[in-house]
Amino acid sequence: MILRRTAIAVAMVAAVCHPASAQTTEGLLFRPFFVASAQQFTAHETFDAAFGEAVQTLWGGGLSITYDDVWYVDLTASRFQKTGQQAFFNAGTAYQLGIPMSVTMTPFEVTVGHRFHLVSKKLPPLNRRPIEPSPFIPYIGGGVGVYRYQQTSDFATAAENVDTRHAGAVLEGGVEIRLHRWFGVAFDGHYTYVPGILGEGGVSKQAGESDLGGFAGRVKVIVGR
């Protein structure tokens, strides 16, 4: 009887411990990823005047480094490039001038954060498979970035064209979905604050907008555990 009770107790403890140990990987892991984002720029009047809308798409990739599958550091490089038109404001209304203007933005961001593993507290029936860990891994983080902004126009002089860099802050939060042991997809919200690049001249100065950041919805395709 004692042996039977001991065996049942051991089985129950093993059932409880298995999901947590199966859900995390010890040590460092290096996971490359591809990212696509749709960003609503804070300088919405500036981007709407130049491109017809304030929501624009960025593409990029990077490397996610995890420690014990709980802490992470993401290195991300992305790019936005589009040709619109020069414009000016008059009485709060933007008018395009028909002069082509190309804008390129290249962010490089470093974010640090925490991954929250969801572990079920329910015990599986005896002689059944242990409860599998959740494939959903929420995360939250923040960091810094360096943002290069380039603006050129057909009729602008070298002095009128823009090529500058500025530091900014990053906040992010989302969920990673493990579709396979070596493959996952993440969806998150990504907020950036990049003051000081815009607002020196042109439409952005007339609109009183200096922040190149904004809120983006992102999709990441991750290769690795």
N, C-alpha and C positions, 0 to 999 in steps of 0.2 A: 504493500500500500504506500509506504514511504517513497519507494523508488518510482512508483507511478505518479505520485504527486510532484516529486522532484522533476520528472521528465516533462510533465505538463507545464510546470513553472518555467523551466528552461525554454520550452517551445514558445511560451507566451513572451518571454523577454526577447528571444531571437526575432519574433515577429514584429515587436515594437522597434527594435534597433535596426532592422534590415533597411527600411526605407531611407533613413537618414544617411547611413553609410553608403548606400547605393547612389544617393543623389549627388554627392560631392566627390571631387577628385582632388587629391592632395597635391600640393606643390604648384609650380607655375605651368600654365598652358598658354600657348601662343596661337591665336585664332584669327586668320585673315577674314575680312568681310567686304562686301559691296554695299553701298548705301545710295538711296535715292530719296530726295526730300522735296516737298512743296512748301515754300516759305512765303508767309504773309509779311512783307517788309514793314517795319515801323514807319519808314519814310514812304507811306503809301501814296501820297500826292505826287511825289517825285517820280516814283516808278510808274504810276498810272499815266502821268503826263508823257513819259518817254516811251513806254511800251504798251499802253492801253489797258494795263491791269497791274495790280500791286502784288499778285501771287505769281511767283516764278519758281522754276525747277532747278535744283542743283544735283549733280551726280558726283560720286566719288567712291572712295574706299579707304581701308585702313587696317589696323591690327589691334585686336583686343587681347590684353594680357590679364589672365585671371590668377588669383592666388587662393588655393584651397576651394575653388569654385564659388567663393563668397565675395571677395574683394576684386575689383577690376580697374584697369587703366586702359583707356581707349585712345589711340592715336589716329586721327581722322583728317584726311585731306579731301577737299571737294572743289567744285568749280561751277560757276555760272557765267555764261557768255551769251550775249544777245545784241542784235542791232535794232535800235529804235530810231527816234527822231528827237532833235533838239526842240525845246518848247519854252514858252514863257507864260507867266501868270498875269492876268489882268482882271481886277475886281473879283478875285477868288476863282476864276475860271482859267484852265490851262488850254493853250492853243499850240498845236504842233506847227513847226516851221518848214517841214518837208526836207530838212537837212539831216542826212544819215548820221547817227551817233552810235558807236559801239562801246559796250560796257562789259568788262570782265572782272569778276570777283573770285578770289582764290583764298578760301579760309583753310587754316591749319589749326586744329584744335586738340587739346589734351584734357581729357576728363577722367576723374577718379570717382568711384562709386561703390555701392554695396548691392549684392544680389540676394534676394529673399527666397529661400527654398520653402516650398509648401509641403509639409509633412502631415499625413493623415494620422489622427489620434485613435482611429478605430482599429480594433484587433481583428485579424482575419480568423475565420473558423479554423479549428484544429484540422491538421492534415490537408490544408489548402495552401495555395501559393500565397506568399506574402503580398501585402498591398503594394502596388507599384507606386513609385514616387510621381508626383505631379509633373507633367511636361511643361507647365507654365512657371516661369521664373521672373517675377517682378524685379525691377531694379530702379535705383535713383542715384543721381550723381551730379557733379558740377566740376567746373574747371575754367581754363583760360584758352584764348586763341589769338592767333595773329592773322589779320585780314588784309589782303592786298586788293586794292581797288584801282582799276585802270579805265580811263575814259578817253576815247579819241573821236575826232570828227573830221570830215573831209575838208572843211574850210577853217579849221582851227590851227593856230600856230603851235609850235612846240611848247611855248610857255602856257598856252591855254589848255592843252591836253593835261590829263591828270594821271599820275602814277604814284600812289602813296600806300603806306602801311600803317595799321593801327592795332593796338591790343584791345581785347574785349573779354567779356565774361560769359560763361555758359552754364545753363541749368538744364537737366534732362531727366526724364522719367518714363518708364514704359514696361513692357513685358516681352521676354524672350520665350518662344515656343519651340520646344525640342521636337522636331519631326523625325529625327533619326539620331543614332548615336553620334554620327559625324556631320550632322547638318541641322541647322536651326534658322528660324526667321524671327526677327524682332520688330515690334512696332512701338514707337515712342513719340513723345512731344519734346521739342528741342527749342529752348529760348536763348537768344543771344542779345547781348547789349554791347554795341560797338559805337561809342560816341566819337565825334571829332573828324570823321572822314568827309562827310557831306556838310553842306551849309556854308561853304566858302564862296560860292558863286552860283550863277544860273538858277534853275528852277528850285533846287533844294534851298538856296538862300532866300528866294522869294517866298517859299512855303514855310520857312523857319524850321526845316528838318535837318538834323545832323547825325541821327542814329542810323547806321547801316544794318543794324540787327533786325530781329523780329521773331515771330513764332513759326516753327516749322513742324509739320507732320512727316515722320521719316519711316522708311522701311529698310531694314538691314538683312542681308542674306549672309549667314555666318557658316564658315567651314571649320569644323573642329568640335571637340566635346565641350 
